[in-house]
């Protein structure tokens, strides 16, 4: 007769079910995406993107603009000042860079 300890070791433990993200092919969790304008492009493989968001003040109802600047990774140095780009959260690339440029939304045209 098998002891309870031996019987427990013979029992197979089922694998945990795959999450919805794993089934969809997404390797990472939610990553913020924002659209902004390139305001500086003088660093190597880095652009500074200014993202302007607006929100309504809870007490007074006035719409306020919030301006944030993010350093984003640009591997090919293809984005220039004035371009509208989409940036996405990423693991830390350097001391200040936590975003990568995903795509060009609108090219800047000088008149």
C-alpha positions in Angstrom: 0.0 0.0 0.0 1.3 3.4 -1.0 1.8 6.1 1.6 -0.1 9.4 1.2 3.2 11.1 0.5 4.0 8.8 -2.4 0.5 9.1 -3.8 0.8 12.9 -3.9 4.1 12.8 -5.8 2.6 10.5 -8.4 -0.4 12.8 -9.1 0.3 15.1 -12.1 -0.3 18.8 -11.6 -2.1 20.4 -14.6 -0.4 23.3 -16.3 -2.0 26.7 -15.6 -4.2 28.0 -18.4 -2.8 30.6 -20.8 -3.9 34.2 -20.2 -5.8 36.2 -22.8 -2.7 38.2 -23.5 -0.6 35.1 -24.1 -3.2 33.7 -26.5 -3.3 37.0 -28.4 0.5 37.0 -28.8 1.1 40.0 -26.6 4.3 39.5 -24.6 3.9 42.5 -22.4 1.2 44.2 -20.4 -0.4 47.5 -21.1 2.0 50.1 -22.5 0.9 53.8 -22.9 0.8 55.2 -26.4 0.9 59.0 -26.9 1.0 61.3 -29.9 3.2 64.4 -29.7 5.5 66.8 -31.7 9.3 66.4 -31.9 10.8 69.6 -30.5 14.5 68.5 -30.3 16.4 66.1 -32.4 20.1 67.0 -31.8 21.0 63.9 -29.7 22.2 60.7 -31.3 19.3 58.2 -31.6 17.1 60.3 -29.3 14.3 62.8 -29.9 12.4 65.0 -27.4 8.7 64.7 -27.9 6.2 67.2 -26.4 2.8 65.7 -25.6 -0.1 68.1 -24.9 -3.1 66.8 -23.1 -6.1 68.7 -21.8 -8.4 67.9 -18.9 -11.3 69.5 -17.2 -10.9 71.1 -13.8 -13.1 69.3 -11.3 -14.1 72.4 -9.3 -14.2 75.2 -11.9 -14.9 73.3 -15.1 -12.1 75.1 -17.0 -10.2 73.1 -19.5 -6.5 73.0 -18.7 -3.6 72.1 -21.0 -0.9 69.9 -19.7 2.5 69.8 -21.5 4.9 67.0 -20.9 8.2 66.3 -22.6 9.6 62.8 -23.1 12.9 61.6 -24.4 12.2 58.8 -26.9 14.5 56.3 -28.7 14.8 56.9 -32.5 17.1 54.1 -33.8 17.6 55.5 -37.3 17.6 59.2 -36.6 14.8 59.7 -39.2 12.5 62.0 -37.2 13.1 65.8 -37.5 11.9 68.8 -35.5 8.2 69.5 -36.1 7.2 65.9 -37.0 4.1 64.5 -35.3 5.0 61.0 -33.9 3.5 58.3 -31.8 5.6 57.1 -28.8 5.1 54.0 -26.6 6.3 53.0 -23.2 9.4 50.8 -23.1 11.8 49.4 -20.6 14.4 51.9 -19.5 16.9 52.5 -22.3 19.0 55.1 -20.5 18.7 57.4 -17.4 15.9 59.5 -19.0 14.6 57.4 -21.9 11.6 55.2 -21.2 9.8 55.6 -24.6 10.4 54.5 -28.2 9.1 56.2 -31.3 6.6 53.8 -32.9 5.5 55.6 -36.1 5.4 58.9 -37.9 1.9 60.4 -37.8 2.5 63.5 -39.8 5.6 64.9 -41.5 6.6 68.5 -40.9 6.3 70.6 -44.1 8.1 74.0 -44.2 6.3 76.7 -46.1 
